[in-house]
Amino acid sequence: MSRASGLSPQDVCHSFATRRMHAPPRAGKPPNPDGEANMAEDNDAPEKNATSTLIAAEQDLLCKAIELAKAGDGPMLKFLLDRSLPRERPVEIDLPQFEFADDAIDGLAAVTRAIADGEISPQEGAALSRVISGYSQALEVLELSNRIDKLEAQLKRKERI
């Protein structure tokens, strides 16, 4: 029995198989309410047989995978966890206020520190760095636009004189 969920591997396998059996139809192939075979789908018969065989064995395969992982099979445990745990998590690090494009340097330094201290993974750091870089570029465009507006205003004043 799993301590975290209170479920045995058999319960998990049964739950997975039940969800699979009662899952909505897959996109692109609506169910046929008459139960009649569609002539266009007859060409898929070998594929359907293979798929239905795999679906029938799915519960047994999942149970075996769980047994292997619990017996110490590291790659199988990683395989199962990679597919069951959330891929992303909220990341909290202290970033400086970004008022100018140059402030991104301090932001990237904070991200680098967080990676070095083990607060976030290198992948999370790379994602944050892309966000900071994009924001910095937007600030830079805004700064340049404001400078152009000021120069145009100065030129208009000089033309009037």
N, C-alpha and C positions, 0 to 999 in steps of 0.2 A: 504494500500500500504506500502511496506517495504521501509523505508528511505534509507537503505544501498544499495539496488539493484534497487529500483524504480519499482519493480514488486509486483503485488498483489499475495496473496496466490493462486488464481485461475491460474495466469500466471505461477507460479512455478509448480503447479500441472500439468498443460497442458504441460509444457516443459518437466517434468519428464516422463509423459506418452508417449509423442512423442519420446523421446530418447529411451524408453523401446521398443516401437513398431518397431523402425528402428534399433534396436541393432543387431550386428552380431550374427549368430547362436552360441549357447553355444558349448563349446569344447566337443568332443566325439560324437556328433550327427550331422553329416553334413546334410544340407537340401537335400530333395529328389526332383530333378528338374522335375520329371515326375508327381509329385503330388500323386503318388500311395502309399498306406500304405505298410510299410515294415512288413512282417509277424512276425519278431522277436520283433517288437515294439508293436504288438497288445496286448501283455501281460501287457503293461504299460498303457492300456486305462483308468483304474480308476485314476491312478496317473496323466495322462495327463488332465483328466477332472478337477481334483482338482487344478492342476497348472493353467490351462487356466481360471478357475473361479477366482483364486487369482489374476492373471494378469489383468483380466477384472476389478476387484474391486480395483486394486492398486491405481489408480488415486483418487478414492473416499476416500480410507484409508489415503493416504498422505494428502489430503485436510483436512480431519477430524483431523489428528494429528497436522497439522499446526494451525488449529482453536483452538484446546485444548491448545497448547503451548502459543498462543497469549492471551488466556483467563486466563493465569496464572497457568496452570498445570506444576509445576516445573519438575516432573519426565519426562513428555513428552518433555519438552524443552531440558532437559539434553540428552534424547534419540536422539532427532533430531540433536542437536549440536555435540554429540559424533560421529555421522555418517557423518556429513557434514564438520566439521573443520579438518584441518590437524592434524594428531596424533603427529607429531614431529615438532619441530621448531629449527632453528639454535640457538646454545648456545654460548655466548661469555663471557669467564672469563679469567682473567690473570693467566696463569700457568707458573711456572719457567721452565728454560731450563733443559732438562733431559740429563745429560752426564754420570751419574752413577746410578746404581740401587737405591742407597740411596736417590737420588733426588726425588724419588716417594713420600717420606714422605711429602716433601714440597708441592708437587702437590695435594696429598690427603688433606692436610690442607687447600689449596686454595679452593678445591671443598667443603669441609665442611663449610668454611666461606661463600661461595656463597649460600649454602643451608640455613644456619642460617640467612643470610641477605635477603633471599627471592628472590635472583637473578635467581635461578634455582629451579626446583622442586626436591623433594627427588628421584623421578624416574630418572630424568636427571642426578642427582648427582651419583646415583648408576651406570648408564651407563658409565659416565665419569670415575668413579673409576675402573670399569672393564678394560677400555682402558688403564688407567695409570698402573694398575697392570700387564696387559699383556706386555706392553712396558717395564716395570721394569724387568719383568722376562726375556725378550729378552736381555736386557742390562746385566743382571746378567750372563746369559749363555755366552754372548760375553766376559765379564770380566774373567770368569772362563776359557774359551777357550784360551784367551790370556795368562793367568797365566800358563796353562798347556804347551802351546807352549814355553814359556820362560824356564820352568823347563826342558823340553825335550832338548832344545838347550844347557842348562847348563850341562845336563848329557852327551850329545854328546861331549862337549868340555872336560869334565873330563875323558871320555873314551879314548880320543886321547892322553892324557898325560901319 
